[in-house]
Amino acid sequence: MSKQIRVSDAHYKVLSEMSKELKITRVEILGNAIGLIKKLVDNNATSVKMVCGDQEKEILITLLMGFVDAS
């Protein structure tokens, strides 16, 4: 059974733009972001650099900043 994540229209637009740019689905983007956040929490990380590479870090930051701007 899969979980549903509801996002606003503005957030959906951010995800759609990132999806086109990264050539992965919106679901994959959200799943990857959630996975990275869980990894940060599980490892009690004080820095994103501790648990992911530069590309993953940039994707997460871009997604979160897009969500902040869209709110």
DAQUI-V163577 format. One record per pair of residues at least 12 apart in sequence whose C-alpha atoms are under 10 Angstrom apart, sorted by sequence separation. I is the first residue (numbers start at 1). J is the second residue. D is the distance in Angstrom with one decimal. If there is no record, write none. Layout:
# DAQUI-V163577
i: (I/I)
j: (J/J)
d: (D/D)
This chain:
# DAQUI-V163577
i: (14/15/36/39/40/48/13/16/39/48/12/15/37/15/36/36/36/36/5/4/33/37/32/33/36/5/33/34/32/33/32/33/29/30/33/29/33/30/29/22/18/18/18/14/15/18/14/17/14/14/15/11/14/15/11/13/14/13/11/12/14/10/11/14/10/11/13/11/12/8/10/11/7/10/11/9/10/8/9/8)
j: (26/27/48/51/52/60/26/29/52/61/26/29/51/30/51/52/56/57/27/27/56/60/56/57/60/30/59/60/59/60/60/61/59/60/63/60/64/63/63/59/59/62/63/62/63/66/63/66/64/65/66/63/66/67/64/66/67/67/66/67/69/66/67/70/67/68/70/69/70/67/69/70/67/70/71/70/71/70/71/71)
d: (9.4/8.8/8.6/6.8/8.9/9.4/10.0/9.7/8.8/9.7/8.3/7.4/9.5/8.2/7.7/7.5/8.2/8.7/9.0/9.7/8.5/8.8/8.5/9.4/7.9/8.8/8.0/9.2/9.1/5.8/8.3/9.3/8.4/9.3/8.0/8.8/8.8/8.7/8.4/9.0/8.6/8.6/7.8/9.4/7.5/9.5/7.4/10.0/9.7/9.7/8.5/9.2/6.0/8.8/9.9/9.4/7.0/9.6/7.5/9.2/9.4/9.1/5.7/7.7/7.9/8.9/8.7/9.1/9.4/9.5/9.0/6.0/9.7/5.3/7.7/8.8/7.3/8.7/9.9/8.5)
